[in-house]
């Protein structure tokens, strides 16, 4: 008997199909979506308004957003960085130059040089 055939007969028997996948899914962790407090939501709204006002300059921003998990509660935070082409308030989307989109409802952070003056102004007004 060839060596390859002999090795196959000693391969582990998978009596429980999908068991390894079920264990892997159970071990996989997700993050909880953290709700913004009132001040954070107001600052995010101000940044969004500034972004909309600056769209003609095709601003470069970093967006942090939450993506719910399809299989279990929670999800994961993602970051997308690039030039923003448009913000569609009716569809609730933010579109980047590479044509990728982010849902505005999932955005929890906007960063970039565009917002530097706004952040300083916001912090000064809170003190």
trRosetta pair geometry for C-beta under 8 A, 3 or more apart (Angstrom, degrees):
i j d omega theta_ij theta_ji phi_ij phi_ji
1 5 5.1 -112 177 84 98 124
1 6 5.4 116 114 -59 118 94
2 5 4.9 91 63 7 83 103
2 6 7.2 -152 96 -6 43 88
3 6 5.7 -58 -148 37 34 111
3 7 6.4 36 155 -23 68 104
4 7 5.9 -54 -151 32 30 112
4 8 6.8 34 152 -25 62 103
5 8 5.8 -50 -154 26 35 114
5 9 7.2 33 153 -20 63 100
6 9 6.1 -55 -160 28 36 109
6 10 7.3 18 152 -5 65 107
7 10 6.2 -71 -160 43 37 102
7 11 7.2 62 144 -51 67 87
8 11 5.5 -24 -160 -13 43 118
14 17 6.0 74 140 -86 110 61
14 19 7.7 -170 -163 27 85 109
16 19 3.7 55 112 -44 116 130
18 21 5.1 -58 -159 44 62 115
18 22 5.8 67 143 -28 83 101
19 22 5.7 -56 -149 34 31 112
19 23 6.5 30 154 -18 65 104
20 23 5.8 -54 -150 36 32 111
20 24 6.4 34 152 -19 65 106
21 24 5.6 -53 -147 37 33 113
21 25 6.3 34 154 -20 65 105
22 25 5.7 -53 -147 35 31 112
22 26 6.4 33 153 -21 63 106
23 26 5.7 -55 -149 34 32 112
23 27 6.4 26 155 -15 65 109
24 27 6.0 -61 -149 39 29 108
24 28 6.4 40 153 -35 65 103
25 28 5.7 -45 -148 19 32 117
25 71 6.5 -93 -155 145 118 150
25 72 7.6 151 173 -35 94 126
28 72 7.7 153 90 23 103 141
29 74 8.0 -43 167 103 59 159
30 69 4.8 -77 -113 -29 143 146
30 72 5.9 -175 -9 90 141 106
30 73 6.9 178 74 97 143 49
30 74 3.1 138 116 100 120 126
30 75 5.7 41 -171 -25 116 13
30 76 6.5 -100 -145 -55 75 73
31 66 7.8 -122 92 -134 115 101
31 74 5.6 159 72 -176 30 111
31 75 6.3 -48 62 77 79 51
31 76 5.7 101 22 -109 108 42
31 77 6.0 -35 68 -14 158 89
32 73 8.0 8 -105 139 77 96
32 74 5.3 -70 -82 -114 47 96
33 66 4.8 86 -116 180 101 162
33 68 7.4 -34 -48 -86 129 81
33 74 7.2 177 -20 -141 73 51
33 75 6.3 29 -57 37 97 112
34 108 7.4 86 71 -149 85 153
36 40 4.0 -133 -166 98 100 117
36 41 4.4 136 110 -61 124 80
36 44 6.5 -47 -146 -3 169 141
36 108 6.2 -179 -57 -143 110 86
37 40 5.1 89 51 14 70 105
37 41 7.0 -136 95 -7 31 93
38 41 5.8 -58 -145 38 27 111
38 42 6.3 28 156 -20 64 107
39 42 5.7 -55 -148 36 30 111
39 43 6.3 28 155 -17 65 106
39 126 7.4 58 -147 -110 132 133
40 43 5.8 -54 -146 38 31 110
40 44 6.3 33 154 -19 65 107
41 44 5.7 -53 -146 38 31 113
41 45 6.3 34 153 -21 63 105
42 45 5.6 -52 -148 35 31 113
42 46 6.5 34 152 -20 63 103
43 46 5.6 -51 -150 34 34 113
43 47 6.5 34 151 -18 64 104
43 119 7.8 57 -164 -110 120 68
43 122 5.5 78 -116 -163 103 159
44 47 5.6 -54 -149 37 33 112
44 48 6.4 36 151 -21 65 104
44 107 7.0 158 -171 118 126 102
44 108 7.3 -73 -104 -161 149 32
44 109 7.2 -93 -106 -99 109 30
44 110 6.4 124 -141 10 73 104
45 48 5.6 -51 -147 34 33 113
45 49 6.5 34 153 -18 64 103
46 49 5.8 -53 -150 36 32 111
46 50 6.4 30 152 -17 64 106
46 118 6.1 171 133 -174 115 128
46 122 6.8 158 74 -82 159 126
47 50 5.6 -54 -147 38 33 111
47 51 6.2 39 151 -23 65 104
47 110 4.3 167 136 71 139 132
47 115 5.2 6 -126 -112 105 130
47 118 6.3 151 -91 109 71 153
48 51 5.5 -51 -148 34 32 115
48 52 6.5 34 153 -20 64 103
48 87 7.2 146 -169 -154 89 157
48 104 7.4 71 -130 -148 139 115
48 107 7.8 119 -83 97 117 150
48 110 6.7 165 -66 -22 64 158
49 52 5.7 -50 -148 34 32 112
49 53 6.4 30 153 -17 64 107
50 53 5.7 -55 -146 39 33 111
50 54 6.2 17 157 -8 65 115
50 114 6.5 155 132 150 114 104
50 115 6.5 127 87 -97 146 75
50 118 5.6 -93 -46 -64 164 151
51 54 6.0 -71 -145 46 27 101
51 55 7.1 59 153 -62 62 79
51 59 6.3 -126 -137 57 73 144
51 61 6.5 -6 -116 -55 121 158
51 84 6.4 2 -174 77 113 161
51 87 6.4 98 115 -44 109 145
51 110 6.6 -93 -49 -168 137 151
51 114 6.7 84 -93 126 68 150
52 55 6.1 -17 -159 -28 34 113
52 87 5.1 -88 -94 53 87 141
54 57 5.1 -44 179 37 83 114
54 59 4.9 47 120 -40 121 130
54 114 5.8 -178 79 -146 169 129
55 58 7.2 34 -177 -79 48 40
55 59 7.2 -77 -98 7 35 96
55 84 6.8 -85 -118 109 80 100
55 85 7.4 52 -162 165 101 27
55 86 6.5 58 -153 -107 138 44
55 87 6.8 -129 -80 8 132 95
58 83 4.8 15 165 -174 98 118
58 84 7.0 178 -159 65 53 52
58 85 6.7 -1 -124 -97 92 53
58 97 7.0 57 -165 -74 119 117
59 83 6.9 158 87 -144 28 65
59 84 5.7 -7 67 38 80 103
59 112 6.5 114 161 122 107 151
59 114 4.6 25 -156 -64 139 145
60 81 7.5 32 178 177 87 83
60 82 6.8 -91 -140 168 74 20
60 83 5.3 -41 -89 -85 68 65
60 84 7.8 169 -102 -1 20 77
60 112 5.8 179 102 -148 65 132
60 113 7.3 37 69 26 96 101
60 114 7.7 166 59 -24 54 109
61 81 7.2 -143 106 -139 38 61
61 82 7.7 -19 56 65 58 40
61 84 5.7 4 25 -24 115 120
61 110 5.8 -19 -176 -164 130 88
61 111 6.7 140 -167 73 76 41
61 112 4.0 -98 -115 -23 60 147
61 114 6.3 -47 -82 28 97 130
61 115 7.8 72 -122 -14 105 113
62 79 6.1 -1 -177 -172 98 105
62 80 7.4 166 -154 85 52 41
62 81 4.4 -15 -104 -100 80 93
62 109 7.8 -20 111 120 86 100
62 110 7.5 143 77 -160 55 40
62 111 4.5 -22 61 66 104 96
62 112 5.8 157 9 -60 75 87
63 79 6.9 158 81 -154 48 55
63 80 5.0 -12 59 60 100 90
63 81 7.5 179 19 -80 65 43
63 94 6.6 161 -99 95 161 151
63 102 5.5 175 122 48 150 172
63 107 5.9 -62 -166 -126 105 106
63 109 7.0 149 -161 88 40 66
63 110 6.0 -8 -106 -104 69 67
64 77 6.1 5 -175 -177 97 109
64 78 7.4 168 -151 85 53 41
64 79 5.2 -22 -98 -98 71 81
64 107 7.2 102 77 -157 51 63
64 108 5.5 -62 104 69 96 83
64 109 3.5 17 43 53 115 113
64 110 7.8 -133 23 -57 76 32
64 111 7.6 44 -13 -1 102 106
65 77 7.2 160 84 -152 28 64
65 78 5.8 -23 66 62 79 87
65 79 7.9 147 20 -93 67 34
65 80 7.2 -7 17 9 112 106
65 102 5.2 177 -20 -166 163 122
65 103 7.2 136 -169 58 143 71
65 106 4.3 65 -173 120 105 97
65 107 4.8 -45 -95 -95 98 49
65 108 6.4 144 -111 10 38 78
65 109 7.9 -137 -55 39 48 72
66 75 5.6 96 174 89 88 132
66 76 7.5 166 -151 86 61 30
66 77 5.6 -38 -97 -97 67 66
66 78 7.7 150 -105 17 18 77
66 106 5.0 -137 56 -168 69 91
66 108 6.0 55 -23 -17 100 124
67 75 5.2 -163 94 175 48 124
67 76 5.6 -15 59 62 94 78
67 77 7.8 156 16 -104 75 17
67 78 5.6 33 -9 -7 117 121
67 106 6.7 51 -75 -173 49 149
68 74 7.6 156 -144 115 64 24
68 75 4.1 -101 -121 -73 27 136
69 72 5.3 -16 106 58 137 66
69 73 7.2 49 54 107 114 9
69 74 5.6 23 7 85 123 68
69 75 4.5 -163 -24 -99 71 58
69 76 7.0 85 -68 -14 89 83
77 108 7.5 -67 -127 45 110 132
80 96 6.7 -118 153 -51 124 147
80 100 6.8 -142 -151 107 143 134
80 102 5.9 -161 35 -59 146 132
82 96 4.5 56 88 -159 129 127
82 97 5.8 -133 158 30 115 96
82 98 6.2 -61 -170 1 165 106
82 100 7.9 90 43 49 152 113
83 96 6.5 111 74 -163 51 76
83 97 4.1 34 72 -26 104 127
84 87 7.0 18 167 -51 126 89
84 94 6.2 -44 -139 179 117 99
84 95 7.1 110 -161 79 68 47
84 96 6.0 -59 -103 -104 50 57
84 97 7.6 -89 -65 -32 8 77
85 95 5.0 -49 61 103 102 97
85 96 6.5 93 2 174 91 13
85 97 5.6 131 -47 -82 104 54
86 94 7.6 -176 96 -152 51 43
86 95 4.7 11 55 47 87 113
87 93 7.6 -172 -150 96 45 49
87 94 5.3 -8 -109 -109 78 74
87 95 7.6 -159 -74 19 34 74
87 104 7.4 78 -159 -81 96 125
88 91 4.2 16 116 38 126 105
88 92 7.1 -39 97 13 81 19
88 93 4.9 12 51 54 105 86
88 94 7.9 -159 25 -74 68 31
88 95 7.2 45 -7 -14 102 109
89 92 6.9 28 -166 -80 32 47
89 104 7.5 5 -119 -8 53 167
92 103 5.8 21 128 -159 101 77
92 104 4.6 -122 -172 34 71 106
92 105 5.7 9 179 -21 132 97
93 101 4.6 -15 -167 -168 120 124
93 102 7.0 139 -157 69 67 39
93 103 6.2 -46 -100 -104 66 46
93 104 6.5 -121 -74 -22 14 89
94 101 6.6 144 70 -158 47 67
94 102 4.8 -19 58 60 103 92
94 103 7.9 -145 16 -61 82 1
94 104 5.9 114 -29 -75 96 80
94 107 7.0 59 -2 -62 140 139
95 99 6.8 -16 -169 -142 103 38
95 100 7.5 160 -150 83 58 36
95 101 5.1 -28 -96 -98 70 85
96 99 7.0 -57 76 13 72 13
96 100 5.0 -1 43 58 117 83
96 101 7.4 -160 9 -81 78 35
96 102 7.7 61 -27 -8 103 98
102 106 6.8 -121 176 70 86 108
102 107 6.3 85 137 -72 121 98
103 106 4.6 68 78 9 100 107
103 107 7.5 -155 97 -26 53 81
104 107 5.5 -40 -155 6 43 119
107 110 6.8 25 174 -54 125 91
110 115 6.3 135 117 -51 96 153
111 115 6.4 -110 -139 49 35 136
112 115 5.7 90 61 12 68 97
113 116 5.5 -23 -157 -16 47 118
114 118 7.9 7 131 5 64 121
115 118 4.8 -64 -158 47 65 117
115 119 5.6 68 144 -30 89 100
116 119 6.0 -56 -150 31 26 109
116 120 6.8 22 155 -14 61 106
117 120 5.8 -57 -152 37 34 110
117 121 6.2 33 152 -19 68 108
118 121 5.7 -56 -146 39 31 111
118 122 6.1 32 156 -21 67 108
119 122 5.7 -52 -143 36 29 112
119 123 6.3 27 158 -16 63 107
120 123 6.0 -57 -147 38 28 108
120 124 6.3 29 154 -21 64 109
121 124 5.8 -57 -148 36 29 112
121 125 6.4 27 156 -18 65 108
122 125 5.9 -58 -149 36 29 109
122 126 6.6 27 154 -21 63 108
123 126 5.9 -57 -149 32 32 111
123 127 6.9 34 155 -26 64 104
124 127 6.1 -56 -155 25 32 111
